[in-house]
Amino acid sequence: MDLISLLVALIVIALLFWAVRALMAAFGIGDPIATVVYVLMVVVVILWLLGAVTGSPALHLGSVRLH
């Protein structure tokens, strides 16, 4: 995994978390549902990064690879 792809992945993940937070605040989604959404997002990101680092197919999102 090179440094540029890691930086791009980090920016995309941060943008995704910001967008989800803004949309949940705009639609007035309550705290229990927001917590579940955040936990699911963290699990997906961890599986995606784990698959990218180890090379195993933990979670493939199309052709997005960090190698």
ZAMI-789901 format. One line per 3 residues: their letters; for each residue x, y, z of C-alpha. Coordinates in nm, 4 decimals, padded with zeros to 6 digits, always signed. Example, Ala and Ser with C-alpha at 12.3 -4.5 7.8 and 13.67 -1.06 7.14 Angstrom:
REM residues 2
as) +01.2300/-00.4500/+00.7800 ~ +01.3670/-00.1060/+00.7140 $
//
This chain:
REM residues 67
mdl) +00.0000/+00.0000/+00.0000 ~ +00.1583/+00.3240/-00.1052 ~ +00.1258/+00.6532/+00.0771 $
isl) -00.0807/+00.8347/-00.1868 ~ -00.3531/+00.5686/-00.1972 ~ -00.3660/+00.5632/+00.1824 $
lva) -00.4075/+00.9421/+00.1892 ~ -00.6829/+00.9320/-00.0732 ~ -00.8625/+00.6556/+00.1165 $
liv) -00.8410/+00.8554/+00.4392 ~ -00.9842/+01.1657/+00.2706 ~ -01.2717/+00.9676/+00.1183 $
ial) -01.3507/+00.8016/+00.4519 ~ -01.3456/+01.1353/+00.6358 ~ -01.5708/+01.2895/+00.3699 $
lfw) -01.8115/+00.9985/+00.3991 ~ -01.8329/+01.0302/+00.7781 ~ -01.8874/+01.4063/+00.7485 $
avr) -02.1634/+01.3609/+00.4904 ~ -02.3433/+01.0981/+00.6964 ~ -02.3246/+01.3154/+01.0081 $
alm) -02.4577/+01.6178/+00.8180 ~ -02.7429/+01.4220/+00.6601 ~ -02.8471/+01.2662/+00.9900 $
aaf) -02.8499/+01.6081/+01.1523 ~ -03.0471/+01.7571/+00.8624 ~ -03.3153/+01.4886/+00.8795 $
gig) -03.3235/+01.4856/+01.2597 ~ -03.2348/+01.1198/+01.3031 ~ -03.2183/+01.0275/+01.6705 $
dpi) -02.9177/+00.9207/+01.8728 ~ -02.9757/+00.5427/+01.8879 ~ -03.0119/+00.5134/+01.5094 $
atv) -02.7151/+00.7438/+01.4492 ~ -02.4988/+00.5266/+01.6758 ~ -02.5947/+00.2137/+01.4833 $
vyv) -02.5119/+00.3851/+01.1533 ~ -02.1718/+00.4977/+01.2834 ~ -02.0898/+00.1496/+01.4145 $
lmv) -02.1821/-00.0074/+01.0800 ~ -01.9696/+00.2478/+00.8963 ~ -01.6694/+00.1781/+01.1202 $
vvv) -01.7056/-00.1983/+01.0695 ~ -01.7236/-00.1562/+00.6904 ~ -01.4173/+00.0719/+00.6874 $
ilw) -01.2169/-00.1661/+00.9074 ~ -01.3056/-00.4653/+00.6878 ~ -01.2192/-00.2699/+00.3741 $
llg) -00.8818/-00.1560/+00.5090 ~ -00.8061/-00.5014/+00.6452 ~ -00.8757/-00.6542/+00.3063 $
avt) -00.6613/-00.3903/+00.1368 ~ -00.3655/-00.4433/+00.3696 ~ -00.3706/-00.8226/+00.3807 $
gsp) -00.4860/-00.8806/+00.0236 ~ -00.7607/-01.1158/+00.1351 ~ -01.1128/-01.0563/+00.0065 $
alh) -01.2504/-00.9308/+00.3398 ~ -01.4610/-00.6648/+00.1687 ~ -01.4299/-00.5661/-00.1948 $
lgs) -01.6108/-00.2544/-00.3066 ~ -01.5958/-00.2988/-00.6803 ~ -01.2444/-00.2512/-00.8090 $
vrl) -01.1253/-00.0275/-00.5242 ~ -00.7940/-00.1644/-00.4011 ~ -00.5202/+00.0043/-00.1999 $
h) -00.2322/-00.2065/-00.3364 $
//
